[in-house]
Amino acid sequence: MQVIISIVGYFGSGAFMPNPIQANVGDMVVWTNNDTRLHHLVLDDGTDLGDVQPGQSSAPAPLTTPTAMFHCTIHPTMVGSINGVLPPDQYMPPDNDYGYY
């Protein structure tokens, strides 16, 4: 089965939809770049999925473990999960004039 993850932004866990995504070991996972920026995706186990240009998709990658985390090397706050729990977003917006939100 093929599972598609859409890239819809460039920061935080909201950059991927759905996130986390559900998939089975053996499923082929594809990332489709619906953003206007280039992204370079890597699984946290070191598997390099390469560049994904705007409007393009990655090559299908088989899910070989029950859970997997992934991120963009260009935009390090972009994090995603397959069958797992997401870490808290690393992105912090700049302080406003009052120092808080």
DSSP file (Angstrom, degrees, kcal/mol; ACC not computed):
  #  RESIDUE AA STRUCTURE BP1 BP2  ACC     N-H-->O    O-->H-N    N-H-->O    O-->H-N    TCO  KAPPA ALPHA  PHI   PSI    X-CA   Y-CA   Z-CA
    1    1 A M              0   0    0      0, 0.0    27,-2.9     0, 0.0     2,-0.5   0.000 360.0 360.0 360.0 145.6    0.0    0.0    0.0
    2    2 A Q  E     -a   28   0A   0     25,-0.2     2,-0.4    27,-0.0    27,-0.2  -0.869 360.0-164.5-103.3 133.6    1.2    3.5   -0.7
    3    3 A V  E     -a   29   0A   0     25,-3.3    27,-2.8    -2,-0.5     2,-0.5  -0.961   7.9-152.8-117.1 131.1    0.9    6.2    2.0
    4    4 A I  E     -a   30   0A   0     -2,-0.4     2,-0.5    25,-0.2    27,-0.2  -0.908   8.1-168.0-112.6 129.5    1.2    9.9    1.1
    5    5 A I  E     -a   31   0A   0     25,-3.0    27,-2.7    -2,-0.5     2,-0.4  -0.967  17.1-144.3-110.5 125.0    2.4   12.6    3.4
    6    6 A S  E     -aB  32  17A   0     11,-3.0    11,-2.5    -2,-0.5     2,-0.7  -0.740   3.2-143.4 -91.6 135.5    1.9   16.2    2.1
    7    7 A I  E     +aB  33  16A   0     25,-3.4    27,-2.1    -2,-0.4     9,-0.2  -0.886  31.5 162.0 -93.6 118.2    4.4   18.9    2.8
    8    8 A V        +     0   0    0      7,-3.3     2,-0.3    -2,-0.7     8,-0.2   0.381  56.9   5.8-121.7   1.4    2.3   22.0    3.4
    9    9 A G        -     0   0    0      6,-1.1    26,-0.1     3,-0.1    28,-0.1  -0.883  64.1-113.6-163.5-167.8    4.6   24.4    5.2
   10   10 A Y  S    S+     0   0    0     -2,-0.3     2,-0.3     1,-0.2    67,-0.2   0.237  83.0  53.6-134.8  15.7    8.2   25.0    6.4
   11   11 A F  S    S-     0   0    0     66,-0.1     3,-0.3     1,-0.1    -1,-0.2  -0.986  90.3  -4.9-150.4 146.0    8.1   25.0   10.2
   12   12 A G  S >  S-     0   0    0     -2,-0.3     3,-1.4     1,-0.2    67,-0.2   0.043  95.5 -57.8  73.7 179.1    6.9   22.8   13.0
   13   13 A S  G >  S+     0   0    0      1,-0.3     3,-1.2    65,-0.2    -1,-0.2   0.690 126.3  72.5 -71.3 -18.2    5.0   19.6   13.0
   14   14 A G  G 3  S+     0   0    0     -3,-0.3    -1,-0.3     1,-0.2    -2,-0.2   0.495  75.6  82.5 -73.6  -2.4    2.2   21.4   11.1
   15   15 A A  G <  S+     0   0    0     -3,-1.4    -7,-3.3    64,-0.2    -6,-1.1   0.677  89.6  56.7 -74.7 -16.6    4.4   21.4    8.0
   16   16 A F  E <  S-B    7   0A   0     -3,-1.2    -9,-0.2    63,-0.3     3,-0.1  -0.928  83.5-128.4-117.6 140.7    3.3   17.8    7.3
   17   17 A M  E    S+B    6   0A   0    -11,-2.5   -11,-3.0    -2,-0.4     2,-0.1  -0.998  90.5  21.1-134.8 132.3   -0.2   16.5    6.8
   18   18 A P  S    S-     0   0    0      0, 0.0    -1,-0.2     0, 0.0     3,-0.2   0.736  89.6-157.8 -72.6 163.4   -1.3   14.2    8.3
   19   19 A N  S    S+     0   0    0      1,-0.4     2,-0.2    -2,-0.1    63,-0.1  -0.831  79.2  24.2-156.6 111.8    1.1   14.2   11.1
   20   20 A P  S    S-     0   0    0      0, 0.0    -1,-0.4     0, 0.0     2,-0.3   0.546  92.3-162.3 -74.1 161.6    1.5   11.7   12.7
   21   21 A I  B     -e   82   0B   0     60,-2.1    62,-2.9    -3,-0.2     2,-0.5  -0.832  13.7-127.5-110.7 151.5    0.4    9.4    9.9
   22   22 A Q        +     0   0    0     -2,-0.3     2,-0.3    60,-0.2    60,-0.0  -0.854  40.2 150.4-100.5 132.4   -0.6    5.8   10.3
   23   23 A A        -     0   0    0     -2,-0.5     2,-0.3    43,-0.2   -21,-0.0  -0.968  36.4-120.6-152.8 164.0    1.1    3.2    8.2
   24   24 A N    >   -     0   0    0     -2,-0.3     3,-2.7   -23,-0.1    39,-0.3  -0.809  41.1 -90.1-108.7 150.1    2.0   -0.5    8.3
   25   25 A V  T 3  S+     0   0    0     -2,-0.3    39,-0.2     1,-0.3     3,-0.1  -0.372 118.8  30.9 -54.0 132.2    5.5   -2.1    8.0
   26   26 A G  T 3  S+     0   0    0     37,-3.2    -1,-0.3     1,-0.4    38,-0.1   0.110  88.6 128.2  98.8 -20.0    6.0   -2.7    4.3
   27   27 A D    <   -     0   0    0     -3,-2.7    36,-2.8    36,-0.2     2,-0.6  -0.363  62.5-121.8 -64.0 148.8    3.9    0.2    3.2
   28   28 A M  E     -aC   2  62A   0    -27,-2.9   -25,-3.3    34,-0.2     2,-0.4  -0.851  26.0-153.5 -94.2 123.8    5.5    2.6    0.7
   29   29 A V  E     -aC   3  61A   0     32,-3.3    32,-2.4    -2,-0.6     2,-0.4  -0.847  12.2-174.5-104.1 132.8    5.7    6.1    2.0
   30   30 A V  E     -a    4   0A   0    -27,-2.8   -25,-3.0    -2,-0.4     2,-0.5  -0.986  14.1-149.9-127.2 134.3    5.8    9.1   -0.4
   31   31 A W  E     -a    5   0A   0     -2,-0.4    27,-2.7    28,-0.2     2,-0.5  -0.922  11.9-161.8-103.5 126.3    6.2   12.8    0.5
   32   32 A T  E     -aD   6  57A   0    -27,-2.7   -25,-3.4    -2,-0.5     2,-1.0  -0.937  14.5-136.7-111.1 125.5    4.5   15.3   -1.8
   33   33 A N  E     +a    7   0A   0     23,-3.0    22,-2.7    -2,-0.5    23,-0.2  -0.700  34.5 161.0 -88.3 100.5    5.7   18.9   -1.7
   34   34 A N        +     0   0    0    -27,-2.1    -1,-0.2    -2,-1.0     2,-0.1   0.235  53.0  93.5 -97.6  10.4    2.7   21.1   -1.8
   35   35 A D  S    S-     0   0    0      2,-0.2    20,-0.3   -28,-0.2   -26,-0.1  -0.427  83.0-122.3 -92.9 172.6    4.8   24.0   -0.4
   36   36 A T  S    S+     0   0    0     -2,-0.1     2,-0.3    18,-0.1    -1,-0.1   0.377  86.2  78.6 -97.2   3.2    6.6   26.6   -2.5
   37   37 A R  S    S-     0   0    0     16,-0.1    -2,-0.2   -28,-0.1     2,-0.2  -0.798  84.5-106.9-114.5 154.1   10.0   25.8   -1.0
   38   38 A L        -     0   0    0     -2,-0.3     2,-0.3    15,-0.1    15,-0.2  -0.537  37.7-167.0 -70.3 140.6   12.6   23.1   -1.6
   39   39 A H  E     -F   52   0B   0     13,-1.5    13,-3.3    -2,-0.2     2,-0.5  -0.970  15.6-154.2-130.7 149.4   12.8   20.5    1.2
   40   40 A H  E     -F   51   0B   0     -2,-0.3    33,-2.8    11,-0.3    34,-0.4  -0.965  20.7-156.2-124.7 112.9   15.3   17.8    2.0
   41   41 A L  E     +FG  50  72B   0      9,-2.1     8,-2.2    -2,-0.5     9,-0.9  -0.706  15.8 174.5-101.1 139.4   13.9   14.9    4.0
   42   42 A V  E     -FG  48  71B   0     29,-2.4    29,-2.2    -2,-0.3     6,-0.2  -0.999  27.7-129.8-139.4 134.9   15.7   12.5    6.2
   43   43 A L  E >   - G   0  70B   0      4,-3.0     3,-2.4    -2,-0.4    27,-0.3  -0.567  31.2-116.2 -75.5 149.6   14.4    9.7    8.4
   44   44 A D  T 3  S+     0   0    0     25,-2.9    26,-0.1     1,-0.3    -1,-0.1   0.648 114.3  67.2 -65.9 -12.8   15.8    9.9   11.9
   45   45 A D  T 3  S-     0   0    0     24,-0.4    -1,-0.3     2,-0.1     3,-0.1   0.451 125.8 -99.5 -82.8   1.2   17.5    6.5   11.3
   46   46 A G  S <  S+     0   0    0     -3,-2.4     2,-0.4     1,-0.3    -2,-0.1   0.288  74.0 147.0 101.7  -9.5   19.7    8.2    8.8
   47   47 A T        -     0   0    0      1,-0.1    -4,-3.0    -5,-0.1     2,-0.7  -0.477  40.7-145.3 -63.4 118.5   17.8    7.2    5.6
   48   48 A D  E     -F   42   0B   0     -2,-0.4    -6,-0.2    -6,-0.2    -1,-0.1  -0.790  20.5-178.1 -93.3 114.6   18.2   10.2    3.2
   49   49 A L  E     -     0   0B   0     -8,-2.2    10,-0.4    -2,-0.7    -7,-0.2   0.569  37.0-142.5 -88.2 -10.6   15.1   10.7    1.1
   50   50 A G  E     -F   41   0B   0     -9,-0.9    -9,-2.1     8,-0.1    -1,-0.2  -0.190  37.5 -22.5  85.5-173.4   16.7   13.6   -0.8
   51   51 A D  E     -F   40   0B   0    -11,-0.2     2,-0.5   -13,-0.0   -11,-0.3  -0.460  47.9-161.8 -73.8 142.8   15.4   16.9   -2.1
   52   52 A V  E     -F   39   0B   0    -13,-3.3   -13,-1.5    -2,-0.2     3,-0.1  -0.931  14.2-150.6-127.7 106.8   11.7   17.3   -2.9
   53   53 A Q    >   -     0   0    0     -2,-0.5     3,-2.2   -15,-0.2   -20,-0.3  -0.299  37.0 -78.8 -71.2 156.4   11.1   20.3   -5.2
   54   54 A P  T 3  S+     0   0    0      0, 0.0   -20,-0.2     0, 0.0    -1,-0.2  -0.341 121.3  15.4 -54.4 133.6    7.8   22.2   -5.0
   55   55 A G  T 3  S+     0   0    0    -22,-2.7     2,-0.2   -20,-0.3   -21,-0.1   0.444 111.5 101.0  80.4   0.3    5.1   20.3   -6.9
   56   56 A Q    <   -     0   0    0     -3,-2.2   -23,-3.0   -23,-0.2     2,-0.3  -0.607  60.8-135.9-111.7 172.4    7.2   17.1   -6.8
   57   57 A S  B     -D   32   0A   0    -25,-0.2   -25,-0.2    -2,-0.2    -4,-0.2  -0.910  19.9-112.7-126.2 155.4    7.2   13.9   -4.8
   58   58 A S        -     0   0    0    -27,-2.7    -8,-0.1    -2,-0.3    -6,-0.1  -0.312  44.4 -90.4 -73.7 166.0    9.9   11.8   -3.2
   59   59 A A        -     0   0    0    -10,-0.4   -28,-0.2     1,-0.1    -1,-0.1  -0.529  58.4 -89.6 -68.6 148.1   10.7    8.3   -4.4
   60   60 A P        -     0   0    0      0, 0.0   -30,-0.2     0, 0.0    -1,-0.1  -0.386  44.5-160.9 -61.6 136.5    8.6    5.8   -2.5
   61   61 A A  E     -C   29   0A   0    -32,-2.4   -32,-3.3    -2,-0.1     2,-0.2  -0.983  16.2-124.8-121.8 128.6   10.4    4.6    0.7
   62   62 A P  E     -C   28   0A   0      0, 0.0     2,-0.7     0, 0.0   -34,-0.2  -0.500  19.7-125.0 -72.9 138.1    9.4    1.3    2.4
   63   63 A L        +     0   0    0    -36,-2.8   -37,-3.2   -39,-0.3   -36,-0.2  -0.750  34.6 173.4 -79.8 114.8    8.4    1.5    6.1
   64   64 A T        +     0   0    0     -2,-0.7    -1,-0.2   -39,-0.2   -39,-0.1   0.509  59.0  46.9-105.1  -7.3   10.8   -1.0    7.7
   65   65 A T  S    S-     0   0    0    -41,-0.1   -39,-0.1     1,-0.1     3,-0.0  -0.907  86.1-113.3-130.6 159.3   10.0   -0.4   11.4
   66   66 A P  S    S+     0   0    0      0, 0.0     2,-0.3     0, 0.0   -43,-0.2   0.811 102.5  23.9 -64.3 -29.0    6.7    0.0   13.3
   67   67 A T        +     0   0    0      2,-0.0     2,-0.3   -43,-0.0    16,-0.2  -0.958  67.7 177.8-133.6 154.5    7.5    3.7   14.0
   68   68 A A  E     - H   0  82B   0     14,-1.8    14,-3.3    -2,-0.3     2,-0.3  -0.984  14.8-152.3-154.4 145.5    9.6    6.3   12.3
   69   69 A M  E     - H   0  81B   0     -2,-0.3   -25,-2.9    12,-0.2   -24,-0.4  -0.875  18.6-177.9-113.1 151.7   10.5   10.0   12.7
   70   70 A F  E     +GH  43  80B   0     10,-2.3    10,-2.8    -2,-0.3     2,-0.3  -0.960   4.7 179.0-145.8 163.3   11.5   12.3    9.9
   71   71 A H  E     -GH  42  79B   0    -29,-2.2   -29,-2.4    -2,-0.3     2,-0.5  -0.967  32.4-104.6-156.8 168.2   12.6   15.9    9.4
   72   72 A C  E     -G   41   0B   0      6,-1.4     6,-0.3     3,-0.6   -31,-0.2  -0.892  18.5-155.1-100.5 128.2   13.7   18.4    6.9
   73   73 A T  S    S+     0   0    0    -33,-2.8    -1,-0.1    -2,-0.5   -32,-0.1   0.745  96.1  50.9 -75.1 -22.3   17.4   19.2    7.0
   74   74 A I  S    S+     0   0    0    -34,-0.4    -1,-0.2     1,-0.3   -35,-0.1   0.864 122.2  30.5 -79.6 -38.0   16.8   22.7    5.4
   75   75 A H  S >  S-     0   0    0    -35,-0.2     3,-2.5     1,-0.1    -3,-0.6  -0.803  75.3-171.8-121.8  84.9   14.1   23.6    7.9
   76   76 A P  T 3  S+     0   0    0      0, 0.0    -1,-0.1     0, 0.0   -65,-0.1   0.643  79.1  64.8 -61.2 -17.6   15.1   21.7   11.1
   77   77 A T  T 3  S+     0   0    0    -67,-0.2     2,-0.8    13,-0.1    13,-0.4   0.660  78.1  98.7 -78.6 -12.6   11.9   22.6   13.0
   78   78 A M    <   +     0   0    0     -3,-2.5    -6,-1.4    -6,-0.3     2,-0.4  -0.648  54.4 164.3 -75.8 109.1    9.9   20.5   10.4
   79   79 A V  E     + H   0  71B   0     -2,-0.8     2,-0.3   -67,-0.2   -63,-0.3  -0.954  12.4 178.9-129.6 147.7    9.4   17.2   12.2
   80   80 A G  E     - H   0  70B   0    -10,-2.8   -10,-2.3    -2,-0.4     2,-0.4  -0.945  11.6-149.5-145.0 166.6    7.1   14.3   11.5
   81   81 A S  E     - H   0  69B   0     -2,-0.3   -60,-2.1   -12,-0.2     2,-0.5  -0.992   8.6-152.0-141.4 143.5    6.1   10.9   12.7
   82   82 A I  E    S-eH  21  68B   0    -14,-3.3   -14,-1.8    -2,-0.4   -60,-0.2  -0.979  90.0 -19.8-113.3 117.1    4.8    7.6   11.3
   83   83 A N  S    S+     0   0    0    -62,-2.9     2,-0.2    -2,-0.5    -1,-0.1   0.744 122.0  93.0  59.2  27.2    2.8    5.7   14.0
   84   84 A G  S    S-     0   0    0    -63,-0.2     2,-0.4   -16,-0.2    -1,-0.2  -0.685  80.8 -86.7-135.1-171.9    4.4    7.6   16.8
   85   85 A V        -     0   0    0     -2,-0.2    -3,-0.1    -3,-0.1    -5,-0.1  -0.845  40.7-125.4-102.6 137.5    4.2   10.6   19.0
   86   86 A L        -     0   0    0     -2,-0.4     3,-0.1    -5,-0.1    -5,-0.0  -0.566  19.4-122.8 -81.1 143.0    5.5   14.0   17.9
   87   87 A P        -     0   0    0      0, 0.0   -74,-0.1     0, 0.0     3,-0.1  -0.415  47.6 -80.7 -71.6 162.3    7.9   15.9   19.9
   88   88 A P        -     0   0    0      0, 0.0   -76,-0.1     0, 0.0     2,-0.0  -0.317  60.4 -88.1 -60.6 148.4    6.8   19.4   20.9
   89   89 A D        -     0   0    0      1,-0.2   -11,-0.1    -3,-0.1   -12,-0.1  -0.324  29.7-154.5 -58.0 137.1    7.3   22.0   18.2
   90   90 A Q        +     0   0    0    -13,-0.4     2,-0.3    -3,-0.1    -1,-0.2   0.610  64.4 103.8 -86.1 -14.5   10.8   23.5   18.3
   91   91 A Y        -     0   0    0    -14,-0.2    -2,-0.1     1,-0.0   -80,-0.0  -0.539  47.4-177.0 -76.0 127.7    9.5   26.7   16.6
   92   92 A M        -     0   0    0     -2,-0.3     3,-0.1     3,-0.0    -2,-0.0  -0.985  22.6-132.2-122.9 119.5    9.1   29.7   18.8
   93   93 A P        -     0   0    0      0, 0.0     3,-0.1     0, 0.0     0, 0.0  -0.293  38.6 -88.3 -65.4 155.7    7.7   32.9   17.2
   94   94 A P        -     0   0    0      0, 0.0     5,-0.0     0, 0.0     0, 0.0  -0.300  52.2 -94.8 -63.1 149.8    9.5   36.1   18.0
   95   95 A D        -     0   0    0     -3,-0.1     2,-0.1     1,-0.1     6,-0.1  -0.307  37.5-132.4 -61.7 145.4    8.4   37.9   21.1
   96   96 A N    >   -     0   0    0      4,-0.2     3,-1.7    -3,-0.1    -1,-0.1  -0.242  43.1 -78.3 -85.5-174.0    5.8   40.7   20.6
   97   97 A D  T 3  S+     0   0    0      1,-0.3    -2,-0.1     2,-0.1    -1,-0.1   0.728 132.8  50.6 -60.4 -21.9    6.2   44.1   22.2
   98   98 A Y  T 3  S-     0   0    0      2,-0.3    -1,-0.3     0, 0.0     3,-0.1   0.508 110.8-117.9 -96.7  -6.2    5.0   42.7   25.5
   99   99 A G  S <  S+     0   0    0     -3,-1.7     2,-0.3     1,-0.2    -2,-0.1   0.541  84.2  62.2  84.4   6.1    7.4   39.8   25.7
  100  100 A Y              0   0    0      1,-0.1    -2,-0.3     0, 0.0    -4,-0.2  -0.963 360.0 360.0-153.5 168.5    4.7   37.1   25.7
  101  101 A Y              0   0    0     -2,-0.3    -1,-0.1    -3,-0.1    -2,-0.0   0.311 360.0 360.0-121.2 360.0    1.8   35.6   23.6
